[in-house]
Amino acid sequence: MHVGVDSFVSTVTDPTTGHVVGPAERMEHLLEEIALADRVGLYSFGIGEHHRSEYYDSAPPVILAAAAARTERIRLGSAVAVLSAADPVRVFQQFATLDLISKGRIDLVVGRGSFTEAFPLFGLDLADYDSLFSEKLELLLRIRDEEEVTWSGRHRPALVRQRVYPRPLQDPLPIWVGVGGTPESFVRAGVLGLPLMVAIIGGEPRQFAPLVDLYRRAGAEAGHPPERLKVGLHVFGFVAESTQAAADTIFPGWLEMFTKVSRERGFGRPNRQQFDATAGPDGAFFMGDPDTVAAKIRRISDQLGGVDRLSLQMTNPRLAHQDLLRGIELLGEVAPLVATA
């Protein structure tokens, strides 16, 4: 199994000093984090896409281009690119260009996004949430697989024998589908034979086993070989010297993030008891010392019938830069422990 990091590039207030990290400083910190992940041997680093005041990741390809220039081995990608709100032609051009800059180290993970701000921002109707994604994914795959494209749909002007450049170094450019918990999303990825990135932000990971099985069955019935049906996990967590240290370091920022989201969506206010339960042996959060995190990764992989990749999302608005760097170093110790899982 491959292990990496995902980041939403959150705004940060230093928990010790109260210093509010400005946008330029936060970007510099992010690039240091990615460079360190490369040095300690992590497999990948993904950048999310949000259009909210608490995140600085509204333009992932720009960030990834800067990261590509500072790294040598690590794979770089989206986590996820909100394809529903984008033009597939431009998305392909941007990530194909990134693939050339990085010399073939790009993964494009596309999804519908967990927030809705992009829809009014780009003049789209939220009622078209699913049809936008389905149609744009179809076009994106057509562009990837055919240099000359003729295509028509509901949400974008038709293409008639159009050629889309540049072409990426990787052939084909890896395109993953990011999914939440709807069976239809798992089936669609399986039918298309696309690798799957499952976002697990709550509950118990083993509860996703029936959906992963559904994905694999749909892929097999569509005629795709098992090795093409890869499964990745996007999970929340942190690695520290001990499980208690990891939880204490992460909790204040977690409480801030999820209090805001809960207020927006009408949920009850989260608390430490909920956090500790979710961080337990069977919970969705992967946190602890390297051995503890590695053991949990291996156990969850077994429960899901095998996992090819796990990306630890360590975005946190109350996490000091030095603590995050240390967390990345320790995650580098986890990677070899699960390499054969």
N, C-alpha and C positions, 0 to 999 in steps of 0.2 A: 504494500500500500504506500502511496505517496502522501506526504503531509505538507501543508502550506498554511498561509495566512490570508485572510480577507480583511479589508478595511473599508469603512464608510467615511473615513477622514472626518471624524467628528470635531467640533469645536472642543477645546480643552481648557479647563481651569485647573492649575496645579493644586492638588489637594493639600499640600503642605504650606505653600507660600500664598495661595490665593491669586497668584499671577494668572491673568487671562492671556492665553497664548494667541497672538494675532494671526491672521490668515497666512501672511508670508512666512512667519516663523513655523507655523504648523505644517506648511508644505515642505519646508526644509527638514523638519523632523521626520515627516513621512518618507522622504527620499533616503534619509539615514536609516530608517527602519527597513526599507526594502533592500538597501545595500547590505545591511547586516544579515537579513534573511538569506541573501545570496551567499554570503561568506560562510554562514554556519551550515550550509548544505540543504536548506529547505527546498522543496520541489517547485513551489508556486507562490505567487503573490497576486491577489485579485483586488480590484478597486470597484466599489459599488457605484451606483448612480442614484442621486437624490436631488430634489429641487426644493430644499428646505433650509431654513436659516441655521440649523444646528449641524449641517454637514457642508464640507467643501468639495464634494465629489460630483458636481454637476457636469464636468467635462472629462470623463475618464481617459479618453485617448490622449489628451494632452499630458496628463499625469504619467500615463504608461510610456509615452515617448521619452519623457525625462528619465524615468526609471530604466528604460532600455539602455540609455546612454551611460548609466552608472553601474550596470550589472553585466555579468558575463554568462551565467549558466541558468539562473532561475527562470522558470516560465512565468509569463505575465499575462493577465487577462482581466476580463470584466466580471463583476460579481453583484448583480447582473447588469447587462445593458438593457434598458427599458425599450425593447424593440417596438412595442405598441405605439410609442410616442415618437418614433424616429423614422427616417427614410431609409429603407434597406439598402438602397444604392450607396448612400453616404456612409452608412455603417460598414458596408463591405469595403469601400475605398479606404476608410480610416484604419480598419483593422488589417487590411492587406498591406497598407503602408507601414503600420507598426510591425508587421511580420518581417518586412524587408529590413527595417531599422534594427530589429532585435536578432536578425539572422535566424528566423524560424522558431521563435520562443513564445508565440502568442496563442492563447485560447480565447475564443469568443463564447461567453455564456450569455444567452439571451433569455429574457423572461418578461412578464407583464408588470413586475414591480409590486411592492407591498404597500405603497402609498399612491395617492391619486393626483398629486399636485401637477404632474406632467401633462395631464389631459387638458385642463383649461389653459395651462401655460402655452401649449402648442396648438390650441384651437381645436381640440378633439372632444368628441362626445363620449362620456364615461359609459353610456349605454352600449357603445360599440366595443367594450373592453375585450371580449373574447374574439370577436370577428376581426378586429384590428390585428391582434397578435397572430391568429391563424393565417391570415392573408399575407402579412408581412414576412412571416417565417417561410411561407411557400416561396415568395419572391427572393428572399435572401438565399435560400438553398439553390434556387434556379441560377442566380448570379454566380454562386460558388461553383456550380457544376458545369455551367455552360458559358463560354466566353462571349457568345453572341446570344442575346436574350430577346425573345418575343413573348410578351405576357400582358394580361389585362386583369383588372380586379375592381372592387368597389371603392377602395379608399385612396387610390393613387392613380395618376394618369398612366395610360398603357405605355408599354415599351415595344417598339417594333424594330427588330434586328439591331438592337443597341449593344454596343460593346462596352464593358465596364472595366476600367483600369485604375490602378495597377493590379496585376495578378500577384498573389502572395508567394513567398518562397515555399511554404508548405503546400502540398497538393494532395488532398484538399486541405483548406484551412479548417482546423478543428472547431466545430460549432456544437456546443452543449446546450441543452434546454434546462433552465432553472425552474423548478416546480415547488409548490407548497404541499397541499394535502388533497387536491381534487383528483379522483380516479381518472377523469377525462384527460388531464394533463399527462399522467403517467402513460396512458394508452397511446396518446398522440406521439409522445417521444418514442415509444416502442415501435409503433407502426412505421415511423420515419427512419428508424434505425439510428437514432441520435443518442449520444451519451447523455446521462441524466445527472443533474446536480440537484439534490434534495435539500431544501432549507428546513432545518429542524430548530425551532425556536422555543418549543415548549412540549409538555407531555413526556412520553418515554420513546426513545428512538425505536425500540423493538416494535412499537405499534405501527411503524411504517412497513414492516415486513410484507403484509398482504399487498400493499401498493407496489412495492418493488417487485414482488412476484408477478403482479398484473402487468407491469412494464415488460418483464422478461418474457412472459407468455405472449403478449401482443407482438413483441419483436420477433419471437420464434415463428409465430403464425404468419407474419409478414415475410418470412424467409431470410431474416438477418441472422448471421452466425453469432454465437454467444460472445465471442471476443469483441464484437462491435458494440455490444450492449453494456457499456461501462456505467458504473454507479459511483457518484461522488456525494459527499455530505458537506454542507455548509452549516457549521454549528458555532454556538457561542461558548467562550471559555477563556482560560488563562492558565499559564504554567508558572509556578513559583517554587520556592524552596520547600514548601509544605502545603497541604490542602487548606489548612486554616489561613495561612498567609495569602494564598491565592484568593480565597473567598473574601477576606477582609480588605484586600486591595481593590477588588473589583466591585464589591457591593455598593459603595456610595454612588458611583457612576451608573451602575445598573438601575438603582432606585430612581435616579434623576431621569434616565431615559424612559423607563417603563411607567413612571408616574405621569409623564407628559403624554405618552401614547395612550395609556389607560383613560386619562381625562378626555382626550380627543374622541375616543371610541366608546365612552360610557361604561368602562369596566371599573371594578373596585380598585382602590389604591393598593399597589403591591407592597409586600412587607418582607422582612428578613426570613420569616418562617417559610414563605413560599420560595424564596431564593434558595435557602438551604435544601429544601426538598428537591428542587429542580437540579441542584448541583450534586445530589446524591448518586449512589452507584448506578441507578437505573434512570436517572433524570437526563434532561436534554443538554445540560451544561457540562462541558468537559474541563474540569479544573482540578489542580492539585500539583504534586511534584511530578517529575518526568515519569517515574515508574507507575504512579497511579493513573496518569492520563494515558500512558501506553496500554496499560491493562484494560482500561475502559474502551479504548479504540478497538483492540483485538476482540473484546467481548461483543461489542455492537456489530462489528464486521461479521462475526459468526452468526449473530441473530438475523442479519439481513441477507445471509447467503453470499457474503463476500462484498467488500467495498474496495474500489480502485483508488479513491482519493478522498482525503478529508482536509477541509480548509477551516481553520480556527478563526472565527471572527472576534477580534480583540478590541474593536472600537469601544471607547469609553470616555465620556466627557470629564471624568475626575481621575484620570490615570496619568501620572507623571511620565514624561518622556523616558527618563532613565529606567523606570519600572517596566515600561513597555519593551525597551531594548533588552532588559534582562529576561523578560518573558519570551522574547524571540530566541535569545541564546539557549534557554532551557528547552524550548520547543525543538531546537536543533538536536538536543539529546534524545528527544522522543522519536524522531524520524528513524534512526537505525533500529530502534526497538520494535518497530512495526513494519519494517521494510518487507518482511516475508509473510506478513499477515494476509 
